[in-house]
C-alpha cells in the first residue's frame, strides 16, 4: 500500500524539498561565478535569490540596475566567447 506524505503541499516529500534547495543554491552559485560578484552584494538581492518566483524581465531589471558591479553586461543577449 502506498501513502502520500502528509504535511507537505503538492505531495512533495522532504527529498524533493532538499533537491529543490540544492538546485536553487547551484543556480545562484553559477550566477555569482558568471556575474563576477556575490548576489548578496546586489540590490534587491531578494529578487535574485527568489528568481523562481519572478519573471525574466524583472530578473533582468535587477541585473541591469546593478550593472556597474558586474563583470558582464546584462543587456547583452548573446553569450560572450570563453577565453
N, C-alpha and C positions, 0 to 999 in steps of 0.2 A: 504494500500500500504506500502511495506517495502523498506527502503532505506539503503544502506551501509553507514557507517561512512566515510565521506571524510577526507583526510589528513593523515590517518594512514595506513601504509603499511600492506598488508595481510588482510585487512578487520578488523583489531583489533580496538577495541574501548578503551576509557580511563579506563574502568573497567577491561579489560583484562590486560592492561599495569600495573595497580596497583596490580592486583593479582600476576602477574609475579614478580614484585618488592618485594612483601611480601614473595613469595616463595624463592627468592634468599636470602633475609635477614634472613629468617627462617633457611635455609640450612647453611649459614655462622655462625649463632648463634650456631647451633648444632655442627658444625665443631669446633668452638672455645672451646666449652664445652668438646668435645671428646678429642681434642688435648691438652687441658690444657693451652692454650695460645691464645692471640689475633692474628687474621690474620694480623692486622696492624704491628705486630712485626716480621713478616716473610718476606723473600725476595725470589723472587719477588712477592710481595703481589698482584699485578695486575693479575697474572695468577690464583691465588686462588679466588680473587673477581670475575673474569670473567670465572669461572670454566665451564660454559655452552658453552664457545667458544673454549675450548681446549679438547684434547683427554685425556683419563685416564692416559696414560703413562707420559705425560708432567705434569699433576696434581700431580701424584705420585713422579715425579722427584723433584718437588718443596718441597714436604714434606720430602723427603729423604735428600735434601740439608740442611734443617732446623732441622734435627732430634735431635740435641743436645738441641733445645729449646722446644721440645715436650715431653709430659708426656707418650706418646705411641710410639712404634716402627713402623714407616710407612712401613717397609719392611715385617712385619709380616702379613700374609694373613688372618688367621682365627681370629675372634673376641676373645678378652680376656674375661674370665668369670667375671661377675659383683660380687662384694663382698656384 
